[in-house]
Amino acid sequence: AQKITQTQPGMFVQEKEAVTLDCTYDTSDQSYGLFWYKQPSSGEMIFLIYQGSYDEQNATEGRYSLNFQKARKSANLVISASQLGDSAMYFCAMRNTGTASKLTFGTGTRLQVTL
Amino acid sequence: DAGVIQSPRHEVTEMGQEVTLRCKPISGHDYLFWYRQTMMRGLELLIYFNNNVPIDDSGMPEDRFSAKMPNASFSTLKIQPSEPRDSAVYFCASSSGRGAKNIQYFGAGTRLSVL
């Protein structure tokens, strides 16, 4: 069975600083995808970034990058130049290619950006 | 392009009443998912459809829950009879299976309160 672990229930970061949100995963499959979603206080789930298990380079999307370390089974999200609007819950998720489209989510990390 | 549309955004009902949640997926997407989010259990996949056919309903809590997808642009999640423990945020998401990433895009959610 696949499992996602996010060990940081809450994080603080100062505006304009970078922050890393941790995510480790457990799977016996070789082919899988890793995702990060943002959930602001308004409640919607917003897709941020995707990393495929066979991608050789770390994914980047604007200020978001994914630090993918396959041997360590980690897929940490790095947010550069934090903004107040980045304050939200962040969820890491995984999909094994062999299980059609089912996503398994972690418990989330609440990020608070301060002045 | 419109995203996933859910209605209603908020629903307050009394125990024993029937509740119907609605979802319109992104046009062209062939997968549709229903999730439930609670503080205690996090994000749980209830059921998902591919090309309007239910593929995996193993996450549906019990027979009080049912989901249908009569066509490619509409799905419902029904709870009958509702109970206070059904109070949660219910998300609908859709994705296109044609891409390798198969990214799920979420609606804004329906916040259900059963009194």
Interface residues (C-beta under 8 A of the other chain):
Chain A: G33 F35 Y37 S42 G43 E44 M45 I46 F47 Y50 G52 F91 R95 A100 S101 K102 L103 F105 G106 T107 G108
Chain B: Y31 F33 G42 L43 L45 Y48 N50 I55 D56 V89 F91 A93 S95 G97 A100 K101 N102 I103 Q104 Y105 F106 G107 A108 G109 R111
